[in-house]
Amino acid sequence: FFQQPNTATMGKYVQAQRKGKSPIFKAHIRTRKGAVKLRSIDYAERRGYVRGVIKDIMHDPGRGAPVAKVQFLNAYRYKRDTELMVATEGMYTGQFIYCGKKATL
């Protein structure tokens, strides 16, 4: 007679191995604010500097540092660009920050 192998073997799955199996171990990213980046370098930033205004400082879940929402004037179109940056110590809303090669510290 042919006997099938027992599929219910003894032992347990390692907890770290279970994390790829179901959606309950996924990160809760629904309330995240967005990707935090520095500005993409354009002509004005390579040759001089660009002034931005800090509009808001907020908490980003899953991140240890606060996030600043900075608004810049677009150099090429009549619009404003909003960027998310990591807020440094001493930043406040309404503060002007300067980004570029010739920006002073």
C-alpha positions in Angstrom: 0.0 0.0 0.0 1.1 3.6 -0.8 0.9 5.9 2.2 0.8 9.7 1.8 3.2 11.8 3.9 1.7 13.6 6.9 1.3 17.2 5.9 0.7 18.4 9.5 4.2 18.1 10.7 5.3 19.0 14.2 6.7 22.4 15.1 5.7 26.0 14.4 6.6 28.6 11.8 9.0 31.2 13.0 7.3 34.6 13.6 9.6 36.4 11.2 8.6 34.0 8.4 4.9 34.6 9.0 5.3 38.3 8.2 5.3 37.7 4.5 2.2 35.6 4.5 -0.8 37.9 5.4 -1.7 41.6 5.4 -1.8 41.9 9.2 1.9 42.6 9.5 2.0 45.4 6.9 3.1 48.9 8.0 0.3 51.3 8.7 1.0 54.0 6.1 -2.4 55.5 5.7 -1.6 58.5 7.9 1.9 59.2 6.6 2.5 62.7 5.2 4.5 61.8 2.2 8.1 61.4 0.9 10.6 63.8 2.6 13.2 65.1 0.1 15.5 68.0 -0.6 14.6 70.2 -3.5 15.5 69.1 -7.0 18.4 71.3 -8.1 17.4 73.7 -10.9 19.3 76.5 -12.6 18.4 79.1 -9.9 19.7 76.8 -7.1 22.9 75.9 -9.0 23.8 79.5 -9.7 22.4 81.3 -6.7 19.7 80.6 -4.1 15.9 80.2 -3.7 13.9 81.5 -0.8 11.1 79.4 0.7 8.6 79.9 3.6 7.9 77.3 6.2 4.1 76.9 6.1 3.6 74.1 8.6 5.5 71.8 10.9 3.8 68.4 11.5 4.3 65.0 13.0 4.8 62.1 10.5 3.9 58.7 12.0 6.7 56.2 11.6 9.3 58.9 11.7 11.3 60.2 14.7 11.8 63.8 13.4 9.1 66.3 12.6 8.4 67.3 9.0 8.3 70.8 7.6 6.1 71.9 4.7 8.1 74.5 2.8 6.7 76.6 -0.1 8.9 78.0 -2.9 8.0 80.1 -5.9 8.4 78.2 -9.1 11.2 79.7 -11.2 9.6 78.8 -14.5 5.8 79.1 -14.1 3.4 81.3 -12.1 2.8 78.8 -9.3 4.2 77.7 -5.9 5.9 74.4 -5.2 5.4 72.7 -1.8 8.2 70.5 -0.6 8.4 68.2 2.5 11.6 68.4 4.4 12.9 67.2 7.7 12.5 70.0 10.2 15.7 71.0 12.0 16.0 72.3 15.5 14.9 75.9 15.7 12.6 76.0 12.7 9.2 77.7 13.1 6.3 78.5 10.8 6.7 81.7 8.8 10.5 81.5 8.8 12.3 82.1 5.5 14.8 79.4 4.5 17.3 79.7 1.6 18.4 76.8 -0.6 21.2 76.9 -3.2 24.8 77.3 -3.8 25.1 80.9 -2.6 22.7 80.6 0.3 24.1 81.7 3.6 23.8 79.5 6.7 
